[in-house]
Amino acid sequence: MKKSEILFLKQEEVIAAGLLDMKQAIEVAEYTFKLLGEGKIIQPNKIFLGIPDNENWESYGMSMPAYIGGENPVIGFKWAAESVYNSTQPDMPYGLDMVLLSDPKTMYPKAIMDGTIITAMRTSATAGVCAKYTARKDSKVAALIGAGVIGRTMIMAMMEAVPSLEEIRIVDLDLAKAEAMAKEFEGKYHVVPYSDAKAACDGADLVVTETTSRKEFIPKDWLKKNATIIQMEAHSYEKDVICSADHIFLDSWDQMIHLPGHVFQIMHDDGMISRDQIMHVHDLATGTAKGRENDDEFVFCGSYGMGCLDLTIADKLYHNALEMGLGTKLVQWDNPLWI
Ligand SMILES: NC(=O)c1ccc[n+]([C@@H]2O[C@H](COP(=O)([O-])OP(=O)(O)OC[C@H]3O[C@@H](n4cnc5c(N)ncnc54)[C@H](O)[C@@H]3O)[C@@H](O)[C@H]2O)c1
């Protein structure tokens, strides 16, 4: 009887296995988008379970399954969770995620690991792929709005993906958070704290939002005419920011138009946008789409988040952890009953 052995990796071990390497995360993300574009990934829509309900959630859990084909096949899912309550506490993360990986042939589970930092890394790595193809090559200033968990990895991703950047403006309603984050990167990157998003957007070549705002708060006239705009949440920009873009790249049109309250769901239902007006991030990775075509264009990218990225990054860390002897081995059974 082949034992079902599962490697459990706590957050510290996932990090020790190489998670905080943003260059690697962007490479894995781009490779994953390429597989997706080649039809080698099966990814059903996420199942979102909001409490008390999906529109007015105070907390939610979301199941994100995927099968990754190609050279290293793996199947599994991320259980993604966020809690508004946690964001009011000084010492509790807003997002708490777990990843489970199985062998796609036998379906034996092979790893369970903390997915919280994987989420942050792969989320910003997605923005990194977007920025690599859509930011102007002479981009100097980026405004990153939201100095939370994703804000931190976003600094790493933008500096990796857009090497011409000289200044990152990190913005938060809570200036102390922005200041603390700028301090974290002192001596490494030039990160300037802001609390005024409008002032931070002024002249920025790249604007990325990763806030917990539930409403649109960035109008078109705050933004440079040939900027690249990246939205990591459901809504931060007024709709004419999206409508006036020369190119729109999304990680998943299908998932966005099915999420109640997402700006693309609202715009789609109101007849303001249709599928033929957008392209996907995977089109960038396969070369089907060029990305930015000249320095005058205004480009919008939007991400909803995809489980396949969690799985490919988690699988890489699983293999690293095996080589490094990290983690705790668990068994699902000693002798399975009723086979
Ligand atoms: N696209 C994806 O794949 C993906 C993945 C994970 C998280 N997210 C989204 O990213 C966002 C950030 O997540 P997080 O874990 O970093 O949260 P967080 O709570 O750690 O940080 C969010 C920060 O945004 C700030 N903020 C809220 N409204 C603001 C505003 N109007 N202006 C400036 N700052 C504002 C808050 O003060 C907070 O510091 C969430 O909306 C989350 O749903 C997206």
The ligand as a Gaussian input file, in Angstrom:
#p B3LYP/6-31G(d) Opt

LIG

0 1
 N       -5.724000      40.495000      -7.388000
 C       -5.289000      39.623000      -6.517000
 O       -4.802000      38.557000      -6.875000
 C       -5.327000      39.930000      -5.054000
 C       -4.762000      39.037000      -4.149000
 C       -4.744000      39.371000      -2.797000
 C       -5.314000      40.562000      -2.365000
 N       -5.893000      41.383000      -3.273000
 C       -6.528000      42.626000      -2.856000
 O       -5.496000      43.561000      -2.533000
 C       -6.011000      44.488000      -1.581000
 C       -4.987000      44.713000      -0.473000
 O       -4.829000      43.522000       0.288000
 P       -3.832000      43.530000       1.536000
 O       -3.764000      42.114000       2.005000
 O       -2.588000      44.247000       1.203000
 O       -4.665000      44.406000       2.583000
 P       -4.080000      45.249000       3.823000
 O       -5.227000      45.444000       4.749000
 O       -2.842000      44.616000       4.325000
 O       -3.683000      46.651000       3.162000
 C       -4.604000      47.502000       2.549000
 C       -4.156000      48.927000       2.818000
 O       -4.935000      49.797000       1.997000
 C       -5.124000      50.992000       2.738000
 N       -6.222000      51.743000       2.138000
 C       -7.550000      51.442000       2.141000
 N       -8.236000      52.359000       1.425000
 C       -7.323000      53.251000       0.953000
 C       -7.403000      54.411000       0.163000
 N       -8.573000      54.852000      -0.312000
 N       -6.258000      55.087000      -0.115000
 C       -5.056000      54.648000       0.347000
 N       -4.913000      53.545000       1.116000
 C       -6.035000      52.851000       1.406000
 C       -5.382000      50.513000       4.141000
 O       -5.161000      51.535000       5.089000
 C       -4.363000      49.367000       4.252000
 O       -3.133000      49.800000       4.791000
 C       -7.343000      43.919000      -1.099000
 O       -8.412000      44.608000      -1.720000
 C       -7.320000      42.484000      -1.568000
 O       -8.621000      41.966000      -1.833000
 C       -5.890000      41.098000      -4.611000

